[in-house]
Amino acid sequence: MAPLDFAGLWQAALQSYHDPLFIPLVVGSTLLSAAAFLCFALPWTLLAFIDPIKLRRFKIQQKPFQVRTYFWPNIARITINSSIMLSLMVLAWPLFRELNTIHVGELPAWYWVVLQLLIFIVLDDFLYYWMHRAMHHPLLLRHVHVVHHRIKNTCALDGNYFHWLEFVATGLLTMRGPVNTN
């Protein structure tokens, strides 16, 4: 058996960062994910902060939202977690590229795209449900998932208030569907 050429593997890994897909897929997807979440969550969080009297009858819990307490810690968590995820994606890029799980050809017919999106949504929701259940194992709950449960009366921005490990696990689940459908 021939010995592994570590120098050649290292050079190939470094060369993979020159791939034109690296910036849009790794950096772009991380920024897009954080921006999309904030664009959706911030208006609803503002509504929770204002807490209009006419809308209070629609609240599930009548306790006041904890927007003042958790707004800046939420922003910090989103920034830190997204930075950790970006760092891991940068490190894993040579492997992703070698696995060739990125579709760069022509798009399939629209109905295949719709079908794949529907399958992805169901698969992602199914996997996330079981991961969340697993996070309630006493060891994970005490050391990881407890961060998510610190906020007792949540608003939209609290949806990403995670320990970094849970955030990364959730992100990896999200990548599972596209890997299967390529």
N, C-alpha and C positions, 0 to 999 in steps of 0.2 A: 504494500500500500504506500503510495507516494505521500510525502509530508505535505501539510497544508502550506500554501504560499501566503503567509500573513501579510507580507509587504504588498503583494498584489491585491489581496482583499481590501486592505486599507486604502490603497490608491483608487480602487473601484468605488469604494464607499464615498471617498472624498469627491470623486468625479461626478457622482450621482447628484450632488448639490448644484451642479451646473445645468441640470435638466430644466428646460423651460417651464415644466409643470410644477416645480418645487415651490416657487413663490405663490402662485395662485392657489394651489391645493393645500399647502401647509399653513402659510401665513394668512392667505386670503380667507380660507375657511374658518380659521380661528377668529379673525377679526369680524367676519360676517356673522358667525354664531353669537358672539358677545353683543354686537350691534343690534342684531335682530331681537335678541332677548330683551335688551334695554329699550328698544323702540316699542315693544309690546308691553313690557312691565312698567315702565316709568309713568305713562298716562294713568294706568290703573292704580299705581301707588300714590300718585297725586290725588286721585279721587278718594282713596282711603285716608289720606292725610287731611283733606278738606272735610270729609265725612258729612256730606249734606244731609240735613234733617229729612228731606223728602225721600231719600234713598235708604234710610236706615231700616225701613221695614223689610228690605230685601237682604239684609245681612244675615248670615247663618248664625254667627255668634254676636251677641249684643255688646260684648266687651269692646273697649276702644282698641283700635289698631295700634301696633307698636312701631309706627313709622319713625317717629322722632328718635327712638332708642336704637333702632337697627338700620337706619338708612345708610350712614357712612360705614358701619361694619359690613353691610351688604356689598357696597361698592368695593371695599377693600377685598372682600372674599372673592368677588367676581374677578377682580384684577389679578389677584394672586393665583387663583385656580386656573384662570385662562393662561397665565404666564407659565405655570407648571405644565399644563396640557400642551402648550406650544413648544416648550422645551423638549418634552417627551416625543412629540411628533417630529421635531427636527432630528432628534437622535434616531428615531425609528425609520426615517425617510428611506435610507438605503434598503432596508428590508421590505418596506411597502413597494418600493420601485421594483425590486427583484421579484417579488411575488406577482407583479404585473396585474394588480387588481384594479387598475385605472382604465376606464373605457375612454379611448380617444378617437374612435372611429365615428361613422355616421350614426345618428340616433335611430333607434328602431321605430317602427310605426307607433303612432300616438297611443293606440290602445294597449301596446306592450308597456309603454312608459306608465300609463295609468294603472295597469295591473301590477307592475312592479312597485309603484308607490303604495298602492293599497296593501300589498303583501308586506312591504317594509313597515308600514304603520302598525299593522297587526302584530308582526314579529317583534318590533321594537317595544310595543306596549306589553306584550307577553313576557319578553325577557326582562323589561324594567320591573314589572310586577314581582317576578321571582327574585330579582336582585334585591329589591326593596324588602321583601320578606326575609331574605338572607341577612340583610343588615340588622334585623331585629334579633339575631342570635346574640346571646348575652355578651360575648366577647366583642363583637363588632359594634353592638349597640353602645356599650360602655366606652369604647375608645374611638370610634369613627362616627357612627350615625347620631350620637348624642348631639353633635354640633347642629344637625338639621332640626332636632327637637327642642333646641333652646328657645325658639320663638314660639310662644303659646297662641297668639292671635295674629295670624299671618296676613300679609298682603301680597300682591303680585311679585314684587321684587324679592321676596323671601323664597321664591321657588328655586333659586340657585344658591341658597345659603347652605353650603355643604363643606364637610371636611375635604381636603384636596384629594384624598384617596377615593372617596365616594364620587367626586366630580370626574376624576379620571376613569373610574369604572363605568360611570354613566356614559361618558364620551366613547369609550370602547364598545359599549353595547350599541350605540348609535351607528358605529362603523360596521357592525356585523351584517346588517341588511344589505348595504351596497356590495360588500364582499361576496355575499351569496348570490346576488342577482347578476353579477358580471359574467 
